[in-house]
Amino acid sequence: MSGLPLVLLPGTLCDERLWARVLSFMPDIGEVVTPRYGKGSSMTEVVASLREELPARFALAGFSLGGLAALELVRQAPKSVDRLALICSHAQADTPAGKQARRDQLELARSRGLEALVSEQFVPAGLHASHPGYSESERLIRQMAIDTGLQGVERQTLMAITRRDQHDVLAAFSRPTLLLASAGDALCLPEKPTSADAASPTSRLVWVEGASHYLPLEQPESVAEGLLRWLRQAE
């Protein structure tokens, strides 16, 4: 084990409950920090604010939007991050089409509510309907979204559309790096983690079967196994 605190960053609409199933397979790993995105109106500002509540040095893992935030954290404070894990995430800036899609999602949430956003956008694209835990995962995503609230979703949207390309950050980061990708992910398509892997001199790309985008919910044991191996990895 690295012996350092493990910081886990959630994805859009999510909070610390995203990690509960994964952590149940990771006993005795020491301090775990699961912050929320509380302040700021851009990726740079939110991460700068986030740094104020983090330990001096830590292992860092992020899911989806959390992976994008993790890369920004590495850019801002590279000496604080002992090792990096990106789960169903990548290093690309948002595209014009992606930005418009996010704005449309936000407008849906404003006009019809967060439950409509979850039911019509995030769950169909992010979960396998045939997965045994589908109903439980759907309920959890819905509850996390409601608790995040419209203001929180607005902040997360701004984080996503204002992010920069971070391939140069990956290229300069020489610490142990894990890329956990879902083979059935319809949101983070295979070329994105593959591109991140190509940019990193120290990465290990692992593909997980049997899940869509919400890998920590659908395959928590596989995520835990990957993270434990990464935490135990020598420098």
Phi, psi and omega in degrees: 000151178291335181079358181261161174301147176255119178260127181242121182254131184275169177268184179301137181072001187252164173220199186298340179294340175305327189266356188301316182293320179297313183294336177295339177261009183232064182290149170061043177259002178091207186290132176237129180245125183234077184284164173250165180270095192261336186220154174108161181231020174205166178302316181299314182291318181297315181292322177300320177292320181300323182302333183295337183251010182258157176296171182293324179213144188197162166275142190231126176228142179219142177257128173055245176305326178296328175291322176296319177294324179298319179294322176294325177295318176298320179297318183283325186218065186300328182285347179278339187261113181283325180201160191226135174229128177248124183246117183050049183216185188197193185235013186273148169290160178288149177268164175304319179294321178295319178297318180293321178298321179291320177297321178295320177297319179294321178295322175300316179296321181291321187274327187234355175102161183291330179295323176294320178299316179296310186293323187263338186241298192285315181292312179300324182276337191251345181236146171279120181298335182272357182292139183303329181262021186303310185297318180294318179294320179300315180297320181293315179299318179299315182291320178297320180296314180300317181288331175295321176079163184298319180298320178294319178293323175300317179296316181295324177297315178296323175302313185293317186278346180258003182291154177258165172292134187242018179299327178292327177294315176299319182297327183271349185271117188256007180272166180305131184228131179243134172242110177259119185235146178265127182295337181254021185284118179269353182256313175258088187294157189306327182294339181287305175295330178296320177294320177296319179298319180295330182281335188268133178280348187234010189278156171232118182263123182237126178262133181247132179269163170081026180208162171260232185279323185279066184302318180297337179270321186272329179225060184297325181293320178295320177296316179299317179299317179296317180292321179295317178298319179293319179293330181272352184296134177290160182293000000 
